[in-house]
Amino acid sequence: MEKRYRLLTKSNLDGIVSAILLKHLDIIEEVTFIHEEEMIKGDIKVSLNDITVNLPYTRGVHQAFDYHDNTSMHDIIMNENHVFDTIAGSASDVIFSHYHDRLKEDSLYASLAQMATDATNHTLTMPDRMYVYNQYQTLFDKKPLEA
């Protein structure tokens, strides 16, 4: 069995879809929603047991996924654990691309990554938002929301 990590991400739809994708891959065991200011200020203690998504790159994590170019050239060169793509439409899209070989068998994951991109672009409908939140809640044994 592959080691599981704590996921640190924002509580927006992109963070939730990222959690769904990583949970399906059996990579995470826990999700902690935080604000990026907490990372910038150093309020969140990170370790090699953490994966960050859509947050400023912080040294010392197992892996970081992002689609913003908010790192120094030194961080880009020195840290192979930092996976980012400034062309991607969302962090979920970066994760989907990175693990494409393990996610491509089920079209649900491609559509979820697209929904996260649509949410980032402010084009996602409310029924789609509810669908994503219910997927998350079901995967993490939480009571589904009603539309």
Stockholm file with secondary structure:
# STOCKHOLM 1.0

chainA/1-147         MEKRYRLLTKSNLDGIVSAILLKHLDIIEEVTFIHEEEMIKGDIKVSLNDITVNLPYTRGVHQAFDYHDNTSMHDIIMNENHVFDTIAGSASDVIFSHYHDRLKEDSLYASLAQMATDATNHTLTMPDRMYVYNQYQTLFDKKPLEA
#=GR chainA/1-147 SS CCCCEEEEECSSHHHHHHHHHHHHTTCEEEEEECCHHHHHHTCSCCCTTEEEESSCCCTTCSEEEESSCCSCHHHHHHCTTEEECTTSSSHHHHHHHHTHHHHTTCHHHHHHHHHHHHHHTTCCCHHHHHHHHHHHHHHTTCCCCCC
#=GC SS_cons         CCCCEEEEECSSHHHHHHHHHHHHTTCEEEEEECCHHHHHHTCSCCCTTEEEESSCCCTTCSEEEESSCCSCHHHHHHCTTEEECTTSSSHHHHHHHHTHHHHTTCHHHHHHHHHHHHHHTTCCCHHHHHHHHHHHHHHTTCCCCCC
//
